[in-house]
């Protein structure tokens, strides 16, 4: 099998960690000699020479955009500022690479570059959770998937934030050269070959309003009573408003409905309890206001793309070094691509 030619495009302001994910996967194979396993990595810039990183140092690359012409896979790491418009030359080079049959990959906020080039229009994609609102506003034609670690849409792949780039690169190694090669590379990098859950589990739970006006006092009152039934009528009565007025004020001040806010707070409390206590899942569910453990499982999976047991395992204590459990069915990725044929 011929080596797969990978070209990492380091634009000015490149995030060196994101670029490092590509280096570790495609240029630093298992073993101290760093021999790549089935891949050959080239790093290029918009032009040959110095590339400024966002991390306080510069890189020197030997190739410009012409290197993309020979690539089987083009990797675009994130850069700062994330919303800087790529040059016409960069957009043309990426489109030409795609037209020539290359697979295009973004890491973290590198998705903004692919989206600006129109490459993600009509496709599922993801990026760092902290930039999803801005991404969605800028690129409404993209089917954004904020909760997953990465999206494999065949010839275009995107990762969520930062370390999710390594998850995606390992997935590409697995997809192109097999599970055994990916497992060896993961072991050398001391990471799981397949991580459970999605990036939604890392998104901070919505903060409670702390205003002394409007519905703020009722939010604090409700948060202290999450295990209790809290219909809108009860919340409105506490706020001394009619249900209609309360719902309207709530939407204006909080930006969502009372029902959705309560659900987010209950999921957030459940996450806190899973992280900080050894309580059984049934008890966590009751204390957070869910009618059953099954209900908690449903809503935690919707909000954090994982199960209570997997969430606790990830955040309460590190996994055992000898664990050999198989990955769960948690939504870690979206994939519609079979392995590349030899």
Buried (B, 14 or more C-beta within 10 A) or exposed (E): EEEBBBBBBBBBBBBBBBBBBBBBBBBBBBEEEEEBBBBBBBBBBBEBEEBBBBEEEEBEBEBBBEBBEBBBBBBBBBBBEBEBEBEEEBBEBBBEBBEEEBBBBBBBBBBBBBBBBBBBBEBBBBBBBBBBEBBEEBBEEBBBBBBBBBBBBEBBBBBBBBBBBBBBBBBBBBBBBBEEBBBBBBEBBEBBBBBBBBBBBBBEBBEBBEEEEBBBBBBBBBBEEBBEEBEBEBBBBBBEBEBEEBBEBBBEBBEEEBBEBBBBBBBBBBBBBBEEEEBEBBEBBBBBBBEEBEBBBEBBBEBBBBBBEBBBBBBEEEEEEEEEEEEBEBBBBBBEBEEBEE
